[in-house]
Amino acid sequence: MKSLNERQIGIDVFRGIAILLVTGYHVWRVIDRPHIYLEAGLERFDLLGFLAKGHTGVELFFVISGFCMATTAMKSFNDGYSFYTLKNYLIKRFLRIAVPYYAAILIWNVLIHFFNLTHKPHDTYHNLMHLLFLHTLTNDTFYSVSGVFWSIAVEMHFYLVLPVILIFAREKSHLLLLFIFSFLVSLVLNTRYPSSLIITHSILSYIPLFIFGIILSVYRDTLSRLLSPNPMRALLLLTSIAMISYRGTLFSGSGDLLGVITGFLFGALMISVMDLLNSLGSNFFVTLIAFIGKCSFSIYLYNYILYALNPGFPPILSFFILMLFVILTGVLMYYLVEEGNEYYRSRFLAYLTTIREKSSALTPKHSPP
């Protein structure tokens, strides 16, 4: 397994922020959804917006995914596109997501069926749709089994289209045009079909976030220079907080367009402070958030474990108890499932590479006549 330094602490810190936002949002719903509104002229903001709109953490995950995959997938296709490179790429991505995800599906079926933890549908049809990553294509299966699994399907759909996107990424100008086009598509879909869950929370709605992450990776050095001055960092931070707290009418009837735009801001903020965070790798608080970020996938998969507890304490105390319970459960599952999966996945991929090299060595070389 990679150390935190090899993983880039700055990325893991923002993964940690994303999962804390998502988990905080789910806990916030359990403790009666409190708000503290601040009137500002004709608009208003929620001082607890980081909880009430905490699912923006999912949009941030999409940006981070695009950022990380821009590097790893580009390496996979350095020598061009072939059946072998596509096969290896898909196997690598599938094994990274599917094994922990399938284990979570099994565990949630047990928790629902035998312990009545939640009342989510979990019959053969719903499980099959989840296993095939098709559950976001129907309203019936979108939130079944576990309500957080919808974004796993969107992530997998992104992996399927990424090889095509990377063809555009070879020319930076083409990548920018693709981003603009994808955002316009998302804008139209979110404003035209704001109440359609399978449209506003689909790959078509969120693909500009993934592409934005790729742009952040491709232009990282340039953007870091532009965004790292302290005034720019402060502006991005304040704007991100304002957007996640915004409760005005500007984005009413526009699906998850506000979440998409907020995801852009958080992604830009990530680039502006990434080098700073990487330099603070020995700081306890930074290391702690980075560790939570390293375990974020498992924490996300078991977010709804919070329904296993009913603290019965005042809201603030209950909030921290439930947050800690979810995080500790996710960390445990990281070590029980995800870490082992990464170890065996790397060994299996190394084995495939060895087989490929042996096969190439045995292939007779034909000299020209």
N, C-alpha and C positions, 0 to 999 in steps of 0.2 A: 504493500500500500504506500501511496505517496505521503510524504510529510506535509505539514501545513505550508512550509516554505515552498516546496515544489508545487503545491497546488495553487499558489498565489493567494496570500491571505486576503488581499483586497476583494477578490471574487468571493471567497468564503464568507467574509464579513457581510457582503450584500446578500448572499444566500441566507445568512443568519437573520438579517433584517427582514428579508422577504418572508421567511417562515414564522418569525415572531409577529409580523403583521397578520398573516393568515390565521395563525393560532389565536392571536388576540381577537380577531374578528369572530371566530367560532365561539370563543369563551364569552365574548361580549353579548352574543345572541342568547346565551344561556342565562346570563345575569340580568335579564329584563331590558337589554338594549338602551342603556342610558345615553342622554345627549346633553351637551352644554352649548347652547346656541349663542353666537355673537353676531349681533346685527351690525352691518357695515353699509350704511346707505341703503340702496335698493337690494343689496345682496345679503346673504348671511352665511356664516361659517360655523362648523361644529368643532369645538375644542377637543372633543373626543373622536374627531374624524379619523384619526389613525387607527381607531378600533372599528368604528362604524363603516369605514371604507377600507378596512384592512385587507380585503380580498384583492386589493391592488397588488399585494405581494405576489399573486399568481402572474400578473402582467410583468412584474420585475423578473420572475423566474424565466419567462419566455425570452426577455431581452438577454439575460445571462446565458441561456441555452444557445441562442444565436451567436453570442460573443464567443463562447467556448468551442462550439462546433465549427465556427469559421476556421479555426486553427487546425483542429484535429481532422476534420473532413477534407480540408484542402491538402493535407499531407497524404491522406488516403488516395487522392486522385492526382497526385503530382505527376505520375507517369501516364496520365490519360485515363479514359474510361474503358473498361473491359468487363466482361462477365465476372472475372475473378475479383476485381477491385470492388465492383458493386455488391457481389455476394459477401465479401469480407466486411465491407462497410455495414451492410444490413444485419449481418450476424452479430457484429460488435455492438451495434445500437440496440438490437433486440434483446440480447443477453443482459445488457446494462440495465434496461428498464424492466423487462418481462419477469425475470426471476423474483426480485423483491416484490413486484406488483402482483404476480400470481400467488405468491406466499400470502400477501395481504388479503387477496380475494378469499383464499381458503380460510384464513383466520377470521375474517369478518363473517363468513358464512357460519362458522362455528359459534361466534359470539351472538349472532342474530338468532340462529335456530335453537341453540341450547340455553342461552342466557338472556334472550329477549332484550339485548342491549339497545337496539333501535328497531324501527318497524319498516325497514327498507325491503322492497321486493328482492328475492334472492332465489327464484326458481331456476330451472334449467335454461330457459330462454334468456333471462337477464344475465346469468353467469356467462353463457356462451357469447352474448353480445360484448360483455366486458373482456372476455378472453381474446376476442378478435379485434378489440379496440374500435368497435362499431357502436358503442352505446351512446355516443353523442349525436347519432343520426336520427334518433327518435325521442320524442318527449317522454315516453313511457320508461325508457331505460337510462335516460340522461343522468339522473341522480340516484338510481337504484344501487343496491349492494352497499356502497358508501358514497356519500355526497361529494367527496373530494376527488373521486376517480375520474371525473369528466376531463380534467386538464391533462391526465396521463394520455388519453386518446388524442387530444390536440397535439401533444408533444410528439407522439408516434407519427401522426399525420405529417408533422413538420419534417421528421427524419426521412419520410418517403419522398418529399418534394425537394429536399435540400440538394441532392445531386444536380437537379435542374437549375436551382438558384445559383449554384456555384459556377455554372457555365457563364452566367451573367457577371459573376464576381471577378472573372478574369479581366474585364474592362471596368475600371472604377466608375466611369461615367454611366455605363449600362446598369451597374448596381444601384446607382442613385436614381436612375429613371425607373427601375423596377420598384424601388422603395416608394417613390412618389405614386406610381400606378397602384401599388398594393394599398397604400393609405387611402387613395381616392375610392377604391373598391370598398374598403372597410367603412369609410365615411358614408357612402351611399347605402350600404347594407344596414348599418346601425341606425341611420335616420329614416330609412324607408321601411324597415321591418324591426322596429325597436322592441316589440313584444315577442319576437320569435327567438326562443332560447337556442334552438339548433342553428340559427344564423348568427346571432350576436355573440355566441360563445363557440364559434367554429374556427377552423384554421383560416378561412377566408377573412374573418374579422380580425384575427390576431396575427396573421402572417407579417404585417408591417413591423410588429414588435420583434419577431425573430430576425427579419432583414435588418432592422435598426441595430440589433446586436451584432450582426455581421459587419455592418458599416463601422460600428465602434471599434471592432477588432482590426479591420482593414486600415482605418484612418487613426488608429490609436495614438501614435506619436504626435500627429498634427493636432488632434483634438485635445490631447493631454496638455500640450503647450497653450492652447487657446483657453481651456477651461480651468486650469489649475491655479491661476492667480486667485488670491484670497477673495477679492471682490466678486469674481465669477462664482466661486464656490458658495459664498454666502447667498448670492442671488439665486442659484440653483436650489440650494437648501430651502430658502424661504418660499420660493415658487412651488417646490414639491410639496411642502407642508400646506401651503394655501390650496393647492389643487386637491389634495387628499381630504382637506377639511371643507371644501366648497359644497354648499347645499342650496345654491341659488337656482334660478330657472334657465340659465343659459344652455345647459345640456339636457334639459327635460325632453323626453321623447326622442332620445338619441341612443338608445341601447346602452352599450358599454363603451361608447366613444370617450367619455371622461376617463375611464380606466386605461384605455389605449394611450391617450395623451399623457396621463400621469406616468405611465410606464416609460414613455420617452424621456420624461424629466428625470426620473429616478436613474435611468440608464446613463444619461449625461452626467448626473451627479456622481455616479459610480466611477466614471472615467476621470472626473476632476479630482477625486481623492484617492484613486487606486494606488498611485505611487507612494503617497503619504501613508496609507494603511500598510502597504508592504514594508515600509521602513519602520513601522511600529510593531513588528511581529513579536517582540518580546514583551509588549505591554499586556498585562493580565486581562484587562477588559476586552481589548482587541482580540486576544487569543481565545477568550471564552466565546465571543460572538462568532469567531471563525470556526471554532469547534462545533457550535450549534449549526452553523452553515454546512459543515462537512456532513453532519447527520440529518440535514434538512429533508432529504427525500424520504427517509424512514419516518421522521417526525410528521411529515405531510400525510403519508399513507395511513398513519394511525391517529390522525387528528381527532376523529370522532370518539376516541377512547374516553374523552372527557365525559361522555354520558354514563360511564361506569361509576362516576362519583357524584354525590349530592352533598357537598360540604355543609350546607345549612348555616353558613356563617354570613356576616354582613358582606355586601357585594364586593367591596375592595379586597377583603381577605379571601373570599371565594375565588375571585379572579386570579390572584397569585397562586393559590393552591392548585387550581385547575391548570393554569399555565405550566407550573412545575411538573404536575402529573403527566401531562401530554408530552412535554419535552423529555422527561426521564424515560417514558415508555418508548418514544421514538429512538432515543439513544440506545436503549437496551436492544431494540429490534435491529438497529444498525449493526451492532456487534454480533447478534445472533444470525442475521440473514445477509445483510448487504455487504459487510466486510468479507465474509466467506465467499459470497458470489463474485466479488471483484477479484479475489485471489484465484479462484478456479476459472473465471472468465479469462484472465490474463494467461493462465497456463494453457487453456484450450486454444486461444488465439495464437499463442506461440507454437503449439502443436500443428495448427493449420499452416502456419508459415513454413515450418520445417518440412511438412509433406509437400508443399508447393515447391520448395527449393530442391528437394530430392527428385521430384517429378521433372523439373526443368533440367536438372543435371543428367537425367537418364534419357532425355529427348535427344535423338541423334541430330547432330548439326550437319546440314547439307551444304556443301561448298558449291559455288556456282560452276557450271560446266566450262 
